[in-house]
Amino acid sequence: MINVERVISEYHQNEKRRKLTKLTAVPTPTNERIQSIDAMRGLALLGIFFVNMIDFHSPWMYIDQLSYWGDQWNQFSMNVIDVLAQASFYPLFSFLFGYGFIILQNRLIARSTRFHSVIVRRLVFLFILGVMHFVLIWHGDILFTYSLCGFLLLLFIKLKGKHLLQIGIGMWLFYALIFFLLLLPFNGDEFTSHNPEAIQQSLLIYGSGSYMEILNQRVSDWTYVNGGINGVLLLFSIFPYFLIGAAFAKEGWFNGKQNNLLLVRKLFFIGAIGFFVKISPYVFDSYAFSHLQDSLGGPLVSLFYMSAIALIYYSGKTLKPLEWVGKMALTNYLFQSIVSTLIFYNYGLSLYGEVEVKTGILLLLGIFLFQIAFSRWWLLKYRYGPIEWVWRMVTYRRRFLLKRNQEKEVLYENN
């Protein structure tokens, strides 16, 4: 005979599991994640922090990098950051954004989910978060620009990988080489960014101004970098890496498969050429080489870093600390801005203009080590970073369980 009570009980249990599956369904399951990509995100966050830290504690946009830091060790620290980090990590972050864009598209299509509606919500959230970031926290936001690049990428999304690669490399080299040729007649002194008035205003406002005065200065600084033709050039200098990242994902490169090992090795050596380009301004006194340092050398060094991480994973080793940080990239990026501005701005410890480059490096390393420990602790208890969790719920318009053991707790409560 059929046990009616048992059938009813099993039905209710299946209904609970179905609802829980909806709550816990992960758009990017852990077992599908490419670990090396998470490590690359973690490294990108560290590298960006090296560059951003100077802007957090000093009026970096308005100073002459060669003369402002008179101390020998500060200047040496600046040079190291200039060669190893400056313009070498935002291309990496941009590449990974484009790469993840295609991975997300493939997974949504495989699940018969409408890609465009999901990605538009995702980008709108990033756009709003970017505006809040540069208005309320720090002027050096990248999320706003990345959201615009994401919308722009939608126009190219149907192209084959090889065509995305051709367009991306073409745009990148056009921007790098055309401006290099145009700037060749000029020496470095003719393009100094030193602005004593702006320096004093930044020191005064960020160091001793009210929150509203700091907010106005922050928006003014953001407009200085992103307004008018500067904004167009910034978009044009970032978007090619979105295309290249999308191309790599479509072609199945950097996915950890053994058949890509030879390609990754070649990219590693090609990327190493970037270091020679990065030191060129120290050899040739021309602003053209300073431009080439960032526009050509920086992306090549990014390629070197990406390939180096991929090769480490091919060898069977891992970089777990970078993975932990990379899995919570958005949360950790905003965390760096919040903590740093609280340290340097007047509504915090008011140390703006008081910290040297070498001290800033020690400070950022301490903060990043904390982020590694915090990310590991958080991910042991929770499925996503806090900002990532909100982002997913906005993107998919449904609730996701945050705690890792929450499924068991809900089942227990319903029994």
N, C-alpha and C positions, 0 to 999 in steps of 0.2 A: 504493500500500500504506500501511497505517497504521503510523506510526512508534511502536512500543510504548514505547520508551525515552522519547520525547518526551511521550507521554500520561501515563506514570507520573510524569515530572518535573513536568508541569503540575499533576497531581493533588496532589503533595506541596507545591508552591508555593501552591496554593489553600488547602490545609489550614493552612499556616503563616499565610497572610493572614487566614483565618477566626479562628484563635486570637488573632492580634494585634488583629483588630477587636474581639474580646471584651475584650481587655486595654485597648485605647485608646478604647473607646466612651465618649463623653462625654455624660452625662445632659443637660447644657445646652451644646450645641455653640457654639463661638465665633461662628459666623455667625448663630446664632439669638438671641444675647444682645442685649438692648436696652441700648445703650451709655449712654444717659442714666440708666438705673436704676443701673448701676454707679457713675456719677458721683455720683448722689444718695447711694449708700451711702458713698462716700468723703467727701462733705461731712458726712454724719451722724457719721462717725467723728471728724472734726475738731471738730465742734460739741460732741459728747459729751465729748471730751478737754478742751475748755475748761472745762466744768463739773466733770468728774471731777478735774482737776488740783488744784483747791482742796481737795478731799476727800483726795487723795493726801498733801498736805503739811501739812494742818491738821485740827483736830477740827471740821470744818465743821458736822456734825449738831448740835453742842452749843453753838455760838457764836451771838451776836446779830449778824447780818450788818451791821446799821447802826452798831454801836459797836465791834466787835472790831478792825476795821481803821481805826485812827485817822489814819494818814497819808493826805493828800489824794489822792495818785496811786493808792494802793491802793484807796481808796474809789471813785474814779472808775473804776478797772479793774473793781471788783466790779459797779458799776452798768451798765457796758457789757456784761459777761457776763450780768447779770440780764436786760437788755432784749433782747439779740441771741441769747443761747444758752440760758439757763436754761429748761427745760421746752419748748424749741423743737426739740430733736433726738431725744429718745427717742420722741416721736410719729412722727417721720419714719422712724426705724429700725423701729418697730412696724408702720407702714404698709407699708414695704418687705418686711417679713417676711410679712405677709398677702398682699401682691401676689405675691411669689415662691412662696408656697404654692399659689396657683391656677395659676401658670405651670407649676410642677412637676407638678401634677395633670393638666393638659392634655397635657403631653408624655408622661407615663406612660401615660395612657389611649390616646393616639395610637399608642403602641408595644405596646399590649395587655399592659401590665404592671400588676400589682395595686397600686393606689395606697395603700390603707390599710396593708398590711404594710410597704411601703417607708417611708411617712411616720412610722409608729410607731417603727421602728428609728431613723429620723433624729431624732425628738424625744427618744427615750430617751437617745441619745448626747448630745444637747444638755443634757438634764437632768443626766446624770452629770458632764459637763464643767462645768456651772454650779455644782454642789455642790463639785467640786474647786477651782473658781475662788474661791468665797467662803470656803472653809475654808483653803486652802493659800496663796492669793495676796492677794486683796483683798475686803473685805466688800461693796463696791458693785456686785456682780455683777448683770447683767441676763439672763444666759442661762437661769438657773433659772426665773425668772418667764416668760420668753419660751417656754420649753418647755411650761409649764402652759397658757399662752394658746394655744399650738399645739394641744394636746390638746382644749382647749375649742372651738377653731375647727372641729374635726372634726364637732362636733355641728351646725354650721350650714352645712357645706360643700355640701350639696345645694340650698340656697336660691338663687334667682335673684339676679343682681347688684343689682337695684333693692331687693330685700328686705333683703339684707345692708347696703346703704347706709342704708336707713331705720332698721334696728335699731342700726347703729353710730352714726349721728348722734343718734338718740334717746337712747342710753346716754350718749354724750359730753355732750350738752346737759343731760340730767338731772343728771349728776354735777356739772357746772359751775354750773348755775343754782340748783339746790336748796340746795347748800351755800352759795352766795353769799347767798341770801335768809336762811338760818339764821344766818349770821355777820354780817349787816349791823349788828346792835345793838352789836357789840364793836369796840373800837379796837385798833390794832396792839400796844400795850403789854401787853394782856391775854393775848397769845399768843406771848410771846417764847420762843425756844428756848434761851436762855442758861442753861447748867448748869455752874457753876464746878467742881464736883466731877468731873463727867465730862470736862471739858476737861483738868484736871490729870492725871487717870488716863490719858487718851489720850496726852498729851505724855510722860508717864513711861514707859508701856509701849512705844509705838511708837518712842520716841526712844532708850530705853536697855534695854528688856526683852529676855529670851531669845526664841528662836524660838517655844517653846511658850507663853510668856506672850503673845506677839504673836498667836499662833493663837487663844488663848482670847479675847483682846480683839476679834479680828476676828469671831469667831462671835457674841460678845456684841453688837457693833455691827450685824451683819447681822440678828440677832433683834430689835433695837430698831426697825429699819426695816420688817422683813418679818413680824414675829410678830403673832399675834392679829388684831385689827380692822385694824391697819395693813396687814397682808398682803392682806386682803380688799379694802381701799380701793385698794391699789396695783394689784392685779389688775383691779379695776373701772375704774381710771383708764387702764390700758394697753390692755385688750382691745378697746375700741371702735375703735381705730386698726387693729387686725388685721382687723376686719370691714370697715372702710372700704377698706383696701388690697385685700382680697379682692374687694370690690365693683368697684373700679376695674379690676382685672385681668379680671374676668368681663365687664365692659362694654367692654373693649378700650381704655380710656383710658390716657394716658401711654405708649402703645406706639410713638410716633413717627410714626404715620399722619397724613397731611395733613388728613384730615377732622376731627381732634381739635383743630386749632390754635385755633379760635375758643373752644372750651371752656377750653383751657389759659390763654388770655388772660384770660378771665373769672375763673378761679380765682386768677390772679396778683393781680388787683385786690382780690378778696375777701380773700385772704391778707394783703394789705398793711394791712387794717384791724386785724390782730392787733397791730401795733406801737403803735397808740393804746391798746389794752387793756393792753399790756405796761407802758406808762408810767403807768397809772392809779393804782398805789399811791403814786407820787411826788406825786400831786395830792390824793388822798383818804386821810385817815388812818383806814383801816378795814381790819381783817384780811380782810374779805370781798373787797376789791379785790386783796389779795395772793393770795388763792385764785383769783380770776378771772383774774389775770395768768397763772398757770400753767395752769389748767384750760381756759380759753377762748383767751387770747392766745397761749400757747405753740403749740397745734395750728394756729392760723391762720397764725402765722409759719412753721411747718413747711410749710404749703400754699404760702406765698409762695416759700420756698426751692425746693421741688420744681418749682413752675411756672416759676420763673426759670431753673432748669437746663434744663427741657424746652424753653423758648423759645430758649435759647442753641443747643440742638441743632437746633431747627427752622430757625434762621438759617443752618445749615450749619457752624457752628463746633463745636468739641469741647473737653472738659476732660480731656485724657488723664491728667494727674497724679492727678486724683480717680478716674478710671476704674481706674488701676493699683491704687490703695489699696483701692477698692471691690471689686475682683475677689478680693481676699484679706481680706475684711472680718473674718472670724472670727479669722484669724491675727493681723491687725493690732490688733484689739481686745484680745486677750490679751497681745500684745507691749507695748502701752501700760501695762497693769497690771503686768506683770513688771518692765519697766524702771523705772517710776515707784516701785514699792515697793522696788526695790533701791537707788534713789537716796535715798529718805526713811527707810526703816525701819532699825532698829539692826543687822540682819544684812547691811545694805549700807553706804551712806555715812552713815547716821544723821543725816539733815538734817531730820527731822520737826520741825515747829514753827519752823524756822529760815528758811524761805523766805517771802517776801512774795508777794502776788497778782501784782504786776507782774512779778516775777522768774519766777514760775511760768508766766506767759504766754510769756515769751521761751523758757523751757525746753521747753514743750510744742510751740512752733513749730519749734524745732530738732529735736526728736524726730520730729515729723510730716514735716519735710523729709527726714529720713533714711528714714522709711517710704516716702515717694514714690520715692526713689532705689532703695531695696532692693526694693520691689515691682516696679519696672520691670526691674531686673536679674534678679530671680527668674523673672518671667513670660517673659522672653526665653529662659530655659533650661528652665523647667518648665511643665507644663500647668496645675497648680493650686497654691495655697498649701499649705504642709505640713499644717496642721490640716484644711483643706478636703479634701485628698487622703485622709487617714484617715477623715474624715467620710463621704466618698463610698464608700469600701470597706466601712465598717460598714453604710451605708444599703443598698447594692446586693449585699452579701455576695459580692463578687468583687474580684479584684485589678485595679487600673488602673495602667498605665505612667505614671510621673511625669515623666521627662525627655522633652523634645520630640523629640530625635533617637533615642530608645530603640528605636523601631520599626525604623529602618534598622540599628541595631547588632544587634538580634536576628536580622533577616533575614541579615545578613552572617555571623553566627556559625553559622547553620543551613545556609549554602551550602557 
